[in-house]
Structure formats: structure tokens, C-alpha cells
Amino acid sequence: MKFGLCLFLAAWVYFGSDHKLHYRADAQGNRILDFSSAGYKAGGVRLPVVAVVKKLSPIPGDNTAQIQAAVDSVSTGGAVLLQSGEYEVAGTIHIDTSGVVLRGSGSGDDGTIIKLTGAPHRFLEIRGSGSWQVDNNSTPITDPYIPSGSDSFHVQDSSSFHAGDLVLVQRPVTEPWIHFMGMDTLVRNDKPQTWIKAGSLIRTDRAIKAVAGSRITLDVPLTDSFDSKFLTPPGPTLAHYTFPGRISQVGVESLRLVAPAADVPISGAQYTLLLMDAVIDGWAKDIDVRETQNGIVIGAHAKRITLDAISIVHSIPHSGAAAPADFSLSGTQIFLNRCSVSGEGTWPVVTQAMVTGPIVVLNFKADHAGVSPHQRWATGLLVDGAKLENTTARKQGIAFSNRNTAGSGHGWDIGWAVAWNVSSPYLLVQQPPGAMNWCIGCIGEAVNSSNLPSGIFDSPGMPVTPSSLYLEQLRERLGDAALVNIGYEAEDGKNKRVR
């Protein structure tokens, strides 16, 4: 992505005299997150090439059974290769075992083409089973305030915690916090709306990097702040977990999927591409998608997922009051790289409820809308280098906002989100209570029609250096080779794609 020869320094993240990134913090220590652990194997790791153990050719009629049988036959691991040709598929393929990959022979005209037939359905589910199994012996977190972007905190009893342990950082949803956020007065059609139910837990899935006395250091920073005056009682806690049903090293790649073109209401049956959940270290790459609605869903129990070079095209506009989402993102450490959406009437990228990142959308392109968090307090999103064309003042390229009573009381949809060097005609960035959203180096008109505080616009209309925040953070953490592994290279503080 090129903005011209002149790049400016941002106020909140900038190169110092040591040629490394420096971060400005507010009075409470909140800062922009290090997003570099998003993606497969926590970022900077080349996606594997899994050995082929089964090859298929298309057969006349429905291919669902033969593809599923092949997937089941490699349950000990390996790739099922769909050789070139057109495969009619009238049912859903399931991958529920670690190490299994469904690979086509390319997403071009002479590659593997999946043609969805029959009643509307999803083509592929890559999903383990169950959820986090939480240890009952949790310990209270004792810090009165933990800033967003922190990777460490103190606990009451660290004796049972060790480096490498899988943990959940549990942030309670309390009535005082809901009131502070202004989310206890939502009324729609004379009925009170629930933003997030008091008593819920917002859970951040992490591993322990180090234990020193009562201080716990995590492998990945926290995406939200923790203010004890709003969270106690009961207060935040740290808990061990296991996840025996979660699968790993699974993916889908190198194919084209074609669904019947249809303008279906959001509540209607739809043709979709992929659901991925209860997965760690999974991927989808090199996929050309035609005509799906709500095409790709990453679930709440997904972790360290890369979506690379996925193009979604709609030939007809979607006209419903509630638009489908092409990429619906939950989970944590999710990396959406070099993907695109073309066509009217959809939300290209959304985040869902109570999502804790990092989630990174890098070099994304869309031609009628953009990245619009959907509902109920996601945190830790970076939209980096996106080009979002033909957006409007009502359907902006970036929308970090309070959606108030929209939907069923979606309210504040995101906090601690960053748009970095984004180009779009219209940008909506609002400031939640007790949190920040940033728009840095972005080109476009700032809009804010609801009389809410605007977010932080840093270097508006003037792109900043580094040209990609994610890639520079990744380079500083893991070195230049990490960029090469995901298809980029570093050059004088700027990040350039090499493939």
C-alpha cells in the first residue's frame, strides 16, 4: 500500500532515536496494544504445507459423502487434496480432528471449484468440541487498576501457577460498570434492552510467561483495562483451564466456492463457507468466494487463527434492514491478512460480543463498507492499511461506535481499537467511557452524528510511519524473518509485501 513519499510521526506510537517503536500512555498507563501475536502460532510463523494422504476427483452429483469419507480416513493427520474440477456439494463437510487439512488445487478457473447445491447450508465446519474447563481454584487479581496493553499483574496467591500454564483472565460484568458505560438506560419500542448481563464474565484466553512472587506475566497483553472500583465485588480473577476438545493444525486452502446468488433476509437460510471454533492454530487461505452470506464465522473459542488471501464477491446487492457479515470474528489472536470483499449491502468485517483480541485486519480491501464492530464490547482490534472505498456517512469504512439500541441493545461495540493508515471516505471513531479508540494516519472525513465524544484522531489525513503497525511490531518482537514467513519484508521502517 502506498500513500506517497511523505510519512509522518504519530503521537501515540512512533519511532524513537533507537529506531524502535515507543508508546505514549495516558495518566493511568493505558497504551496502544502490541498486536503482533495475532495469527497462526502467535504470529510470524509460515503456514505449514501438510503432506497429502488422500486425493479425490469430482464425481457426478453430490460430492459431500466422498469428501467427508476422505476427511474421516485421514483422522490421524494429513491433507485431503481435491484435484482440479467442479465438485457439487449439497451438505456440510466436518473436520473435527487435529492435523486434518482440506486442500484444493487452486482458486482460479482451472483449479478446484466447489459448487453449493441443494438447500442453503454451510460448506465446511472446522470445529473441536466443548469449551474451557476452568479450575475451581481461581485466585483474585489484586491490582486496583490494570491498564489496557499490560502483560502483567499481581494475584493474591500465585503458588499454583507456573510458566506455560493455560489461564483465563476473568473480568466480571457488574452493574456499576454497566452504569458507568451508560448502558443501563437502553430502551427500544418501550422495552428495556440488555447490553451485557450483570454477572457475566469476559474471559481472556492466555498462557503464563513468567511468575515472580505475586506477579504474573502473560504471553500476550490484555486488551482491556481493569478498574477495581467498577469490578469489585466480585473482582477479577485468574484461573487455570484445560480444553481437551480443542483441535489444532487444521485448515482449508486453495479453492473456489460458488453459491447461488440470492438476496436472503438475515433470518433466512443462507449458503455460507466456513465456521471455525474450538480450534487453536488453524487457517484458511487462498479462497475465492462467490455469493455467500455470513460467509466466514470465527467462533468464541478459536485462538491463533490466520485467514489469508480470501476474496468474497457479491454480484447482487443485499437489501435487508439487517445486513449479513462476510467475516464475523470472535476468539483471540485472529489475523485477517490481504482479504477483500466486493459487493453492496453487507458488512465486510465485524467483531461480535465480549471479544478479547488481539484481532488484526491487515491490508484489507472493500468497495462499499468496511470494518464495523457489531455489538457488546469487543476489545483489542487493529485495522491496518485498509482501503475501504465508496463508503457513506451512514455506512462508514471504520465504525468504532456506540450502536445504542440497534439490534437488541448492541450498545458500545468496541474499545481500545486502532485504525492505522486507513483510507476511506468516512470514518466514525467514538470514545467509550473509561477507554480509548484511535484513528491514526487515516485519510477520510471524520463523522460523528450522535453527540458522543470523538475518539482520538492522530495525524488525520497524513499517513504515518511505520506504514504497518502490525508488521513493525512483529519485526521488533521476532525479527525480519517473521515478516518473510507471512509474505512481507522490512525496508527502512516501511513494510513491503513480497508475494
N, C-alpha and C positions, 0 to 999 in steps of 0.2 A: 504494500500500500504506500503510495507516495503523496505527500502533501506539498511538495515543493522543497526548496533548498533550506528554508529557514525554520528551525525548530527552537522553541523557547523553553525556558526552565519553569516548571510548575512550582507552586509554593508548598504543596503538601508532600510531594515526592520529587527528589531532584538529585542530580549528580553533585557530589562534593569534590573537594580538591584531591581526594584519594581515588577519584573516578569510580566510586561506588555509590549506590543509592542511599540517600538519607531521608528520614521520615519526620515530618512535623507532627507533633502531638498536641492535643488540646490540654486544658488545665488539669483534666483527670487522667491523662495518659492515653486517651484513645487515639488511634492512628490507622492509616490505611493498612490493610492486611497484606501479609506475604501470601499471595495466591499460588505460589509455584508448585505446591503439592497436589494440585488438581490433575487428574488423569490416571491412566493405567500405571500401576506400580508407583504411585505418588509422583508422577511427572518425570519427563526427561528420559524415559525408557522406550526403546523401539518396540513396536508391537511385534509379537512373535510370528513366525511362519511355521504353523503346525503341520506336521507331516500328514500327507493324505493316506488314509487307510481304506477308503471306500469311494468308488467312482460310480456315478449314475448318468444315464442318458434319459432324455424325456420319453415318456410313453404316451400313447393316445389317451385322451380323457384325463380324469383326475389323478394327479401325481402325489397327493397327500400321503397315502399309505406307503408308497415305496420310499418317499423321503423319510418319513417317520421310522420305518423299519431300518433304514440305513443309519440314522442317528442313534437308534437304540442299539444297533450292533456294534457301535464303537464306544460303548459306555465306559470303557477303560481309558478313553482318551484318543484323540486324533481328529482329522478333518474329513468331512464328507464333501467330496467335490462334485458339484453339479456341472457337467460338461455343457458345452455351448448348445443352445437351442431354447425352445419355448416350453415351459412347464405350466400346464394348467393346475391350479391348486384351489380346491374348494373347502379346505379345512385348515386347522391351525397346527403347525409343527411345534413340538415342545422339546426344548433342551433343558434337562434338569439334573445333569451330571457334570462334574468338573472335567475340564480338559477337552470338551467337545466343541468343534467349530463347524459351521455351515459355510462353505465357500463356493461361490460361483466362478465362472471363467471370464469375468469381466463385466462391467456395467454398460458397455457400448452396444451398438446394434448387432455385433457378431458375437456377443457374449451370452450370459445366462439371463433369460427373461422369465420372470415369474408373472404369470397372468392369473389374477384372482378371479375365480368364478363362483357360481352358486350364491347362497345368501351372504350378506355382508358379514365379514369376520376378520380377525387378526391373522396375519400370515405366520408370525413367529413369536413364541414366548420363551425367553431365556430366564428361568426362574428357579431358584432353590426353594427351600421350604422353611416355614417357621419364622421366628423373629429373634431378637436379642433375648438370651436367657440371663436375667440380671441376678447377681449375687445379692442376697438379703443383707449382707454385712457392709452396707454403704457407710461412708463417713462424711460428716458435714465439711463443707468448704468454709473457711473461717475469715477470708479477706472481706473487709467491709465493702470494697469496690474492686472489681477486676475490669480493666479497660478492654475494649474490643481490640483485637490484634495481639493480645498477650498469649504467651505459650506456657505460663506457669502461674501457680497459686499455692496457697497453704491449706492443709487439711487438719482436722482435729486428730486423726490417728492414721499415720502412714505405714504402720508396721506390717500390714498385709499386702502392700503394693510394691511392685518391683518393675524394673525396666523391662519392656516388652509386653507387659500386661495389656490386654484389651479392656478399655474402660468407656463408660458413658458419663459425660458431664451433664448432670440433670438440673435444668433451670426451671423452677416451678412457675406456673402461671397463677398469679394471685389477683384478688380483687383490687388491692391498692395499685398494682402495676397496670391493670386494665383501665382503671380510672385515670391514672397518670397519662396513659396513652390517648385518653379521650374516646375510648371505645366502649364505654358503658352507657352511651346515650343513643345508640343506633336504633332507629325506628323506621320501618318500611311498611307502607299500607296499614298504618296504625298498630303494627305488631313489633315488639322489641326483637332486635336481631342479636345473635350471639357471635361475637368476633372469634375469640378463643375462650373455651370454657375454663373458668377458675377451677383449680385442682389438677389441670393437665400438666404434663411435663414436656418441655422442649429439650430433646436429647441430642447431644453432640457425640458422635462416634469417633473415638481416638485411641491411640496407644500411648503408653508411658515411655518417654525417652530417658528420664532420669528421676531418681528420688534422692533428695538431700535433706535429711531431717524431716521437717513437716512440709517442705516444699516439693511439689510435684511439677515436673516439666513434661509437656506433651510433645508428640512428634509433629503436630500441626497446630497452629494457633487457633484460638477461639474466635468466632465470628461475631459475637455479641458481647456487650458489656453486662456485668452482673453487679447490680446495686442492691446491697442488703436491705436498705430501707424500704424497698418495694418488694423484695423477695422473701423476707423473713417476717413471721413464720410462713412456711416451714423451713425455708432457706435452701440454697443449692447444695447438691451432694455429688460425690464421686463414687461410682460403683463398678466393680468388675462385671464383665459379661462373657458369655460364650455364645456361639452361634453355629451349632452343629449342622444346621441345614443349609448354610450359605455355601454356594458353589463358586468356583474360581476358574480362571483361564478359559473363558468361554467367549464366543463371538460369532459374528456373521459378517461376510465381506464379499465384495466383488460381484455384484449382481444388479439387475434392474427389476423393479417391481412395478407392475401396471395394474391399476384397479379401474373399474368402470367409473367414468366421470359422473358425479351426482352431487346435487346441492341438497344435502340432508340436514334437517334440524339437529341441533346439538344433542337432543334426547333420542334421536333415531338411531337405528342400527347402521354402522359405518364399516367401510373397508379400512383397515389400519395395517401398519407394517410390523411394529415391534413393541413388546413390553419386556423390560429388563428389571428384575428385582431380586432381592436376596442373593446378590452377586457381589463379589469383590474381584477386582482386576479382570474386567470384561471390556469388550469393544465391539463397535460396528464401524465399518469403513468401506469406502468406495462403493456407495449405493446410490443409484439413480431411481428416484421415486416419482411415480406419476399418479396423481388424482386421489391419494388417500386423504382422510380427515382424521384429526387427532392421531397423526401417523406414528409418532415415537413417544413412548412414555417410559421415563426412568423413575422407578419406584422409591419409596422412602427408605428401604433397607439396602439400597445399592451404594457401593463405595468404590472409589478409584476406577471410574469408567471413562473411556475415551470414545467419542463419536467423531469420526474423521472423514472429511470429503463426502458428505451426504448432501445430495441435491434433491429438493422436493419441488415439483412443478404442478401447478393447477391450471387447467385450460379454461375452466369456467369459474366465475366468482361465486363465493358463498355468501348468501344473502340474509341469513338468520340474525335475529337480535343478539344471540349469543354465538360468537364465532368459535370455530374449532381451533386447537393449538397444534402446530406442526411438531414442535419439540416441547414436551412437558417435562420439566426437570424437578425431581426431588433428590433425596440422597445427599451424599457428601463427596467431595473431591471429584467432581464431574467436569470433564473437559470437552467442550464442543469446538472443534477446530476446522476451519475452512469449509464450513457448511453454508447452504443457501436455501432460500425459499423464493419462489416466483408465483405470483397469482394473488388475486384480490379476495378479501373477506375472511382471512384467517389471522390469528395471532402467531407469528412465526416462532417466537420463543417465549415461554412463560416459566416462572417458578411457581410451586404450589405452597401449601400451608406448612408452617413451622419447619422450614428447611434451614439447615445449618450448613453453609458451604465449607470450603471454597467451591464455588461454581464459576467456571471461566468460559466465556464465549469469545473466541479469538478469530478475527478476520472473517466475520460473518457478513453475508450479503442478503438483502431482501429488497423488494421493489415496491411494496405498498404498506408495510408496517414494520415493526421491529421487535425489540426486546421489552416485554411488558410483564413484570411480576404480577401474579394473578390475585393472591389472597393471603391474608392471615400470617404475616410476619415471617418472611424468609430473611436470612442474613448472609452476607459474605458473597456477593455476586460481583464479578468483573466483566464488563463488556469492553473489549479491547480491539480497536481498529476496525470497528464495524462500519459498513457503508450501507445506509438504510435510506433508500430513495423514495420519492413520491409520497412521503408521509404527510399527514394533515394535522391541523391544530387539535383535532378531536381524536386522531389515531396516530400518536407520535412515534417517532423512531425509538426513543428512550422514554419510558414511563415508570419512574420510581415515585410512587404516589400513595395518597390515601384514597382508596376507592369507596370509602364511606359505606353506604347501604347497597352498593352494587352487588348483584348476585344475591347472596344471602347474608350480607353483612361482611363483605370481604375486608373492609377497613384498610388499615395500614398494611401494604403488601410487602414492603421491604425496608430494611435498614442496613447501614454500613455497606452500601453498594457503590460501585465506581463505574462511570463511563469514561473511557480513556481514549482520546484521539478518535472519537466517533464523528462521522459525518452524516447528518440527517437534517432535513428542512426544519423539523420541530423537535424540541427536547423538553420533556416535563420531568423536573427533578425537584422534589419537595423534601422538607426537613422534618422527620418524625421527632416527637418529644424524646429527649434524652439520647438521641442518636444522630448520625450524620449520613447523608448521601452526597456524592461528589460527581461533578461533570467537569473533566479536566482536559483541556486542549481540544474541546469539541467544536465542530463547525455546525451552526444551525441556530434557529431562533428559540430562545427560552420562552416557554409558555407556562402560565400558572393562573388558572381562572377561578380557583376556589378560595382565594384569600388565605391560604395556608402559607407558612414560611417557605421560602425557596431554599433549596439545597445550596451547596457550595459550588459556585461556578468559578473555576480556577483557570486562568488563561483562556477565556472564551474567544472563539474564532481564531485562535493562534495555536496550532498543534505544538506539542511539547516533546522533549526528549526525556527518556528513550522513546522511540517510536512505538514500541510494545512494552508495556509494564510487565506483563506475564513473562515474556521471553527474557527480559533483563533480570527479573527476579530468579528465574530458573537458571540462567547463566551464572549468576553470582553464587547460587547455592550448590550447583553441580558441575559447572564448567561448560565450555563451548560444546563439548561432545554431546551434552544433553539436548542442545538445540538441534544438532545434526540428527540425532535419533528421532526427532519428531518432524524433520523436514525443513529446518531453518538453519541459518548460520548467523554469527555475530560479526558486525563490522563497524568499528569506531562508535560503539554505543548505540548503533542502529541495528535493527533486526531485519534480516532479509531472507525471504523464502528461497530455498534451493531446489525445490521439486514441484 
